Amino acid sequence: MNPTLEDQLAAFRYGLIAPIVCRQTPLLPRELKAYMEEVAGQVYDIPGSTRQQISARTLERYLSLYRKGGYDALKPQTKSSKGSTGWILTLLSGCRSSSNAIGGENSAVRIRERRQYIRGFRLTVVEPV
């Protein structure tokens, strides 16, 4: 992601929670809930997104991120597994041995079929029971 867009998103997110974190006295729980519902009910021009609204749960997440890691925590984080297919290979590794093959040496092995949907594709994994 482009550093300018990251900064814009962090500034946008901070702008949503600034009235909460900049107060001298903390909000009461009912005041906090009312503020979050009010903010969630408005329409925004969110940088880098076509969405126009923020949920109250998302605001809670932004507040939590800010309290744990400060302003930099509000910048979008890239996933460590982005572009990685290692987890698929791990999932399939149990199906590669000859003893797991249907009709292999041990034809009495009962086989169970498990279907999982991975990123929109149906994957059938055959594993011994």
N, CA, C and O of each residue as an XYZ file, in Angstrom:
516
protein
N       0.848     -1.171      0.000
C       0.000      0.000      0.000
C       0.896      1.237      0.000
O       1.972      1.241      0.597
N       0.457      2.228     -0.643
C       1.185      3.483     -0.784
C       1.249      4.217      0.569
O       0.233      4.348      1.251
N       2.451      4.698      0.955
C       2.614      5.360      2.260
C       1.697      6.566      2.458
O       1.253      6.824      3.577
N       1.410      7.300      1.393
C       0.517      8.447      1.504
C      -0.893      7.992      1.877
O      -1.544      8.607      2.721
N      -1.358      6.922      1.250
C      -2.687      6.399      1.553
C      -2.732      5.848      2.981
O      -3.739      5.999      3.672
N      -1.651      5.214      3.422
C      -1.591      4.724      4.803
C      -1.737      5.873      5.788
O      -2.466      5.763      6.773
N      -1.042      6.978      5.521
C      -1.124      8.151      6.391
C      -2.525      8.767      6.366
O      -3.043      9.196      7.397
N      -3.127      8.805      5.180
C      -4.480      9.349      5.063
C      -5.469      8.498      5.859
O      -6.342      9.027      6.548
N      -5.325      7.176      5.757
C      -6.223      6.290      6.504
C      -6.016      6.425      8.007
O      -6.986      6.447      8.764
N      -4.772      6.514      8.443
C      -4.498      6.680      9.869
C      -5.090      7.996     10.376
O      -5.669      8.039     11.461
N      -4.948      9.067      9.596
C      -5.506     10.368      9.977
C      -7.034     10.314     10.024
O      -7.652     10.879     10.926
N      -7.634      9.634      9.053
C      -9.093      9.484      9.030
C      -9.565      8.719     10.264
O     -10.509      9.131     10.938
N      -8.901      7.603     10.553
C      -9.278      6.786     11.706
C      -9.096      7.558     13.009
O      -9.937      7.487     13.906
N      -7.993      8.292     13.105
C      -7.755      9.082     14.313
C      -8.830     10.164     14.460
O      -9.292     10.441     15.567
N      -9.217     10.764     13.353
C     -10.261     11.791     13.381
C     -11.574     11.268     13.941
O     -12.319     12.009     14.583
N     -11.857     10.005     13.701
C     -13.092      9.413     14.219
C     -13.049      9.218     15.732
O     -14.056      9.396     16.416
N     -11.868      8.849     16.253
C     -11.764      8.543     17.685
C     -11.158      9.679     18.507
O     -11.102      9.582     19.733
N     -10.699     10.764     17.850
C     -10.050     11.874     18.556
C     -10.910     12.457     19.680
O     -10.374     12.717     20.757
N     -12.206     12.673     19.490
C     -13.000     13.226     20.597
C     -13.018     12.322     21.840
O     -13.278     12.794     22.947
N     -12.746     11.052     21.660
C     -12.720     10.121     22.799
C     -11.356     10.160     23.474
O     -11.272     10.277     24.697
N     -10.283     10.063     22.686
C      -8.943      9.937     23.267
C      -8.368     11.265     23.752
O      -7.434     11.265     24.553
N      -8.902     12.400     23.286
C      -8.370     13.705     23.678
C      -9.083     14.312     24.893
O      -8.724     15.403     25.333
N     -10.057     13.638     25.420
C     -10.802     14.166     26.578
C      -9.956     14.108     27.838
O      -9.149     13.197     28.019
N     -10.151     15.090     28.705
C      -9.480     15.106     29.998
C     -10.093     14.071     30.935
O      -9.389     13.437     31.721
N     -11.407     13.907     30.844
C     -12.103     12.913     31.675
C     -12.685     11.851     30.753
O     -13.206     12.177     29.687
N     -12.603     10.598     31.146
C     -13.129      9.542     30.271
C     -14.656      9.599     30.166
O     -15.353     10.038     31.081
N     -15.134      9.144     29.032
C     -16.580      9.073     28.823
C     -17.168      7.939     29.653
O     -16.524      6.915     29.879
N     -18.383      8.137     30.094
C     -19.109      7.047     30.738
C     -19.475      6.032     29.667
O     -19.574      6.391     28.494
N     -19.678      4.775     30.039
C     -20.001      3.760     29.023
C     -21.193      4.134     28.145
O     -21.156      3.903     26.936
N     -22.239      4.701     28.721
C     -23.407      5.052     27.896
C     -23.086      6.224     26.958
O     -23.612      6.291     25.847
N     -22.223      7.147     27.406
C     -21.816      8.260     26.543
C     -20.950      7.758     25.392
O     -21.086      8.212     24.256
N     -20.065      6.824     25.697
C     -19.210      6.234     24.668
C     -20.046      5.505     23.622
O     -19.807      5.637     22.421
N     -21.016      4.744     24.083
C     -21.902      4.012     23.159
C     -22.691      4.985     22.285
O     -22.828      4.773     21.080
N     -23.208      6.047     22.894
C     -23.980      7.036     22.135
C     -23.106      7.719     21.080
O     -23.546      7.944     19.953
N     -21.859      8.049     21.456
C     -20.951      8.685     20.502
C     -20.657      7.740     19.341
O     -20.694      8.148     18.180
N     -20.367      6.485     19.652
C     -20.034      5.514     18.592
C     -21.219      5.301     17.654
O     -21.031      5.194     16.443
N     -22.416      5.240     18.186
C     -23.599      5.063     17.335
C     -23.816      6.291     16.457
O     -24.209      6.171     15.297
N     -23.555      7.476     17.019
C     -23.700      8.712     16.251
C     -22.698      8.741     15.090
O     -23.062      9.063     13.959
N     -21.442      8.406     15.376
C     -20.402      8.399     14.342
C     -20.692      7.327     13.298
O     -20.481      7.543     12.105
N     -21.174      6.178     13.746
C     -21.468      5.080     12.821
C     -22.650      5.410     11.907
O     -22.769      4.837     10.824
N     -23.507      6.310     12.323
C     -24.676      6.666     11.524
C     -24.401      7.693     10.439
O     -25.299      8.010      9.659
N     -23.190      8.220     10.369
C     -22.875      9.255      9.392
C     -22.226      8.656      8.141
O     -21.788      7.505      8.130
N     -22.181      9.471      7.098
C     -21.589      9.066      5.819
C     -20.244      9.775      5.671
O     -20.130     10.970      5.944
N     -19.228      9.030      5.236
C     -17.858      9.546      5.124
C     -17.287      9.267      3.750
O     -17.761      8.392      3.025
N     -16.265     10.023      3.408
C     -15.456      9.747      2.225
C     -14.185      9.081      2.742
O     -13.225      9.760      3.107
N     -14.184      7.749      2.772
C     -13.085      6.983      3.354
C     -11.961      6.859      2.325
O     -12.193      6.377      1.216
N     -10.745      7.289      2.678
C      -9.629      7.222      1.725
C      -9.362      5.794      1.240
O      -9.258      4.863      2.038
N      -9.255      5.644     -0.073
C      -8.909      4.354     -0.660
C     -10.019      3.323     -0.623
O      -9.762      2.137     -0.830
N     -11.257      3.749     -0.362
C     -12.355      2.792     -0.250
C     -13.603      3.348     -0.921
O     -13.774      4.560     -1.049
N     -14.460      2.444     -1.341
C     -15.755      2.858     -1.893
C     -16.827      2.864     -0.807
O     -17.928      3.376     -1.007
N     -16.485      2.286      0.351
C     -17.435      2.281      1.461
C     -17.638      3.696      1.975
O     -16.767      4.551      1.816
N     -18.789      3.943      2.591
C     -19.082      5.279      3.082
C     -19.474      5.315      4.548
O     -19.695      6.393      5.101
N     -19.564      4.161      5.183
C     -19.943      4.125      6.586
C     -18.978      3.261      7.380
O     -18.319      2.373      6.839
N     -18.911      3.542      8.670
C     -18.068      2.803      9.606
C     -18.991      2.236     10.671
O     -19.869      2.941     11.168
N     -18.805      0.978     11.024
C     -19.637      0.377     12.070
C     -19.108      0.754     13.452
O     -17.946      1.130     13.603
N     -19.972      0.648     14.451
C     -19.569      0.929     15.832
C     -18.474     -0.052     16.261
O     -17.565      0.325     17.001
N     -18.552     -1.279     15.812
C     -17.536     -2.284     16.150
C     -16.172     -1.887     15.575
O     -15.145     -2.075     16.227
N     -16.162     -1.345     14.368
C     -14.920     -0.891     13.762
C     -14.325      0.260     14.573
O     -13.111      0.323     14.765
N     -15.169      1.158     15.042
C     -14.698      2.260     15.888
C     -14.083      1.726     17.180
O     -13.063      2.235     17.644
N     -14.700      0.707     17.752
C     -14.146      0.084     18.964
C     -12.762     -0.502     18.671
O     -11.846     -0.407     19.488
N     -12.631     -1.108     17.490
C     -11.344     -1.696     17.095
C     -10.290     -0.610     16.916
O      -9.151     -0.782     17.352
N     -10.651      0.518     16.276
C      -9.718      1.632     16.107
C      -9.282      2.177     17.462
O      -8.103      2.468     17.667
N     -10.220      2.315     18.377
C      -9.913      2.822     19.713
C      -8.953      1.881     20.439
O      -8.000      2.327     21.078
N      -9.207      0.592     20.337
C      -8.344     -0.405     20.963
C      -6.940     -0.373     20.358
O      -5.945     -0.412     21.082
N      -6.867     -0.303     19.030
C      -5.563     -0.228     18.357
C      -4.791      1.002     18.812
O      -3.595      0.917     19.090
N      -5.468      2.145     18.892
C      -4.809      3.376     19.296
C      -4.306      3.288     20.732
O      -3.193      3.723     21.026
N      -5.103      2.736     21.615
C      -4.703      2.630     23.017
C      -3.525      1.681     23.202
O      -2.703      1.876     24.097
N      -3.442      0.661     22.363
C      -2.335     -0.301     22.475
C      -1.071      0.168     21.784
O       0.028     -0.054     22.294
N      -1.205      0.824     20.610
C      -0.013      1.125     19.824
C       0.131      2.547     19.346
O       1.053      2.844     18.587
N      -0.753      3.444     19.765
C      -0.649      4.842     19.349
C      -1.095      5.065     17.916
O      -1.761      4.225     17.311
N      -0.714      6.210     17.396
C      -1.142      6.626     16.066
C      -0.710      5.643     14.980
O      -1.485      5.347     14.070
N       0.524      5.134     15.069
C       1.023      4.215     14.038
C       0.210      2.929     13.951
O       0.167      2.294     12.897
N      -0.430      2.542     15.039
C      -1.252      1.329     15.026
C      -2.508      1.507     14.176
O      -3.138      0.523     13.787
N      -2.875      2.758     13.887
C      -4.054      3.021     13.059
C      -3.775      2.871     11.567
O      -4.699      2.863     10.753
N      -2.497      2.752     11.215
C      -2.158      2.527      9.802
C      -2.492      1.087      9.445
O      -2.305      0.186     10.262
N      -2.988      0.862      8.221
C      -3.328     -0.500      7.821
C      -2.086     -1.396      7.823
O      -1.013     -0.981      7.386
N      -2.240     -2.598      8.306
C      -1.140     -3.565      8.352
C      -1.308     -4.562      7.220
O      -2.418     -5.017      6.948
N      -0.209     -4.902      6.560
C      -0.280     -5.933      5.528
C      -0.219     -7.296      6.215
O       0.468     -7.468      7.222
N      -0.931     -8.237      5.666
C      -0.954     -9.577      6.235
C       0.385    -10.263      6.002
O       0.963    -10.163      4.919
N       0.871    -10.954      7.012
C       2.149    -11.645      6.873
C       2.046    -12.820      5.904
O       3.056    -13.248      5.346
N       0.847    -13.341      5.699
C       0.672    -14.490      4.814
C       0.251    -14.079      3.405
O      -0.099    -14.939      2.596
N       0.277    -12.786      3.096
C      -0.167    -12.320      1.790
C       0.680    -12.944      0.686
O       1.905    -12.832      0.699
N       0.028    -13.598     -0.263
C       0.722    -14.224     -1.378
C       1.297    -15.586     -1.057
O       1.937    -16.198     -1.913
N       1.089    -16.076      0.146
C       1.654    -17.355      0.553
C       0.642    -18.475      0.333
O      -0.546    -18.318      0.617
N       1.118    -19.590     -0.170
C       0.245    -20.749     -0.349
C       0.716    -21.909      0.511
O       0.247    -23.035      0.346
N       1.631    -21.647      1.420
C       2.188    -22.694      2.264
C       1.143    -23.433      3.077
O       1.276    -24.634      3.310
N       0.101    -22.732      3.515
C      -0.937    -23.383      4.324
C      -1.738    -24.380      3.504
O      -2.230    -25.367      4.051
N      -1.883    -24.144      2.193
C      -2.586    -25.109      1.341
C      -1.736    -26.372      1.203
O      -2.249    -27.489      1.266
N      -0.435    -26.179      1.013
C       0.457    -27.338      0.885
C       0.486    -28.144      2.180
O       0.550    -29.372      2.140
N       0.439    -27.476      3.311
C       0.398    -28.167      4.597
C      -0.882    -28.977      4.709
O      -0.873    -30.109      5.192
N      -1.993    -28.381      4.256
C      -3.278    -29.061      4.303
C      -3.267    -30.317      3.427
O      -3.841    -31.344      3.788
N      -2.614    -30.219      2.290
C      -2.591    -31.334      1.349
C      -1.500    -32.360      1.657
O      -1.547    -33.475      1.137
N      -0.531    -32.010      2.482
C       0.603    -32.903      2.712
C       0.191    -34.251      3.288
O       0.859    -35.254      3.039
N      -0.880    -34.293      4.041
C      -1.339    -35.555      4.607
C      -1.924    -36.495      3.578
O      -2.122    -37.674      3.872
N      -2.207    -36.015      2.382
C      -2.845    -36.833      1.352
C      -1.851    -37.397      0.349
O      -2.249    -38.093     -0.585
N      -0.581    -37.113      0.521
C       0.383    -37.482     -0.513
C       1.043    -38.839     -0.315
O       1.634    -39.373     -1.253
N       0.960    -39.393      0.852
C       1.652    -40.672      1.060
C       0.865    -41.813      0.426
O      -0.357    -41.735      0.294
N       1.566    -42.869      0.038
C       0.929    -43.977     -0.677
C      -0.067    -44.729      0.193
O      -1.026    -45.301     -0.324
N       0.147    -44.736      1.513
C      -0.791    -45.467      2.368
C      -2.133    -44.770      2.456
O      -3.127    -45.386      2.839
N      -2.175    -43.482      2.105
C      -3.440    -42.756      2.150
C      -4.201    -42.840      0.831
O      -5.360    -42.430      0.759
N      -3.571    -43.361     -0.199
C      -4.213    -43.400     -1.508
C      -5.324    -44.440     -1.533
O      -5.214    -45.500     -0.917
N      -6.364    -44.131     -2.235
C      -7.471    -45.074     -2.374
C      -6.974    -46.240     -3.228
O      -6.407    -46.032     -4.300
N      -7.187    -47.450     -2.754
C      -6.759    -48.633     -3.493
C      -5.274    -48.902     -3.347
O      -4.727    -49.694     -4.115
N      -4.605    -48.281     -2.400
C      -3.180    -48.498     -2.165
C      -2.981    -49.841     -1.476
O      -3.843    -50.716     -1.553
N      -1.838    -50.006     -0.801
C      -1.525    -51.256     -0.125
C      -2.614    -51.658      0.855
O      -2.990    -52.829      0.926
N      -3.111    -50.713      1.596
C      -4.129    -51.004      2.586
C      -5.477    -50.524      2.064
O      -5.923    -49.419      2.371
N      -6.118    -51.381      1.267
C      -7.382    -50.987      0.652
C      -8.524    -50.938      1.661
O      -9.607    -50.445      1.348
N      -8.287    -51.449      2.882
C      -9.328    -51.420      3.904
C      -9.385    -50.083      4.635
O     -10.252    -49.858      5.480
N      -8.445    -49.199      4.297
C      -8.456    -47.893      4.958
C      -9.709    -47.146      4.541
O      -9.975    -46.943      3.356
N     -10.466    -46.747      5.541
C     -11.675    -45.971      5.226
C     -11.244    -44.544      4.922
O     -10.387    -43.970      5.594
N     -11.844    -44.013      3.926
C     -11.494    -42.667      3.488
C     -12.670    -41.735      3.761
O     -13.827    -42.056      3.493
N     -12.338    -40.600      4.289
C     -13.358    -39.593      4.531
C     -13.062    -38.411      3.623
O     -11.908    -38.009      3.466
N     -14.087    -37.869      3.039
C     -13.911    -36.738      2.144
C     -14.336    -35.471      2.876
O     -15.429    -35.391      3.436
N     -13.470    -34.513      2.857
C     -13.761    -33.249      3.531
C     -13.645    -32.133      2.499
O     -12.640    -32.008      1.800
N     -14.683    -31.341      2.425
C     -14.664    -30.237      1.474
C     -14.472    -28.935      2.239
O     -15.099    -28.692      3.270
N     -13.602    -28.125      1.711
C     -13.392    -26.808      2.292
C     -13.414    -25.797      1.163
O     -12.985    -26.072      0.042
N     -13.911    -24.653      1.479
C     -13.950    -23.582      0.496
C     -12.822    -22.608      0.814
O     -12.830    -21.939      1.848
N     -11.872    -22.543     -0.078
C     -10.705    -21.703      0.110
C     -10.718    -20.636     -0.977
O     -10.558    -20.921     -2.163
N     -10.913    -19.412     -0.537
C     -10.940    -18.273     -1.451
C     -11.850    -18.512     -2.650
O     -11.494    -18.184     -3.782
N     -13.006    -19.074     -2.401
C     -13.990    -19.265     -3.445
C     -13.835    -20.533     -4.264
O     -14.671    -20.789     -5.131
N     -12.803    -21.343     -4.034
C     -12.609    -22.572     -4.778
C     -12.911    -23.755     -3.873
O     -12.563    -23.747     -2.692
N     -13.549    -24.758     -4.420
C     -13.849    -25.943     -3.634
C     -12.647    -26.864     -3.656
O     -12.146    -27.213     -4.726
N     -12.186    -27.256     -2.497
C     -11.031    -28.135     -2.366
C     -11.502    -29.400     -1.680
O     -12.090    -29.332     -0.601
N     -11.259    -30.544     -2.277
C     -11.622    -31.815     -1.681
C     -10.357    -32.441     -1.148
O      -9.407    -32.675     -1.895
N     -10.345    -32.712      0.142
C      -9.187    -33.316      0.775
C      -9.604    -34.716      1.205
O     -10.608    -34.888      1.897
N      -8.838    -35.700      0.796
C      -9.122    -37.082      1.162
C      -8.100    -37.465      2.224
O      -6.893    -37.348      2.011
N      -8.593    -37.921      3.363
C      -7.681    -38.282      4.455
C      -8.178    -39.548      5.133
O      -9.375    -39.834      5.101
N      -7.285    -40.306      5.743
C      -7.708    -41.546      6.412
C      -8.528    -41.234      7.654
O      -8.352    -40.203      8.303
N      -9.426    -42.156      7.962
C     -10.260    -41.994      9.167
C      -9.683    -42.829     10.278
O     -10.224    -42.845     11.384
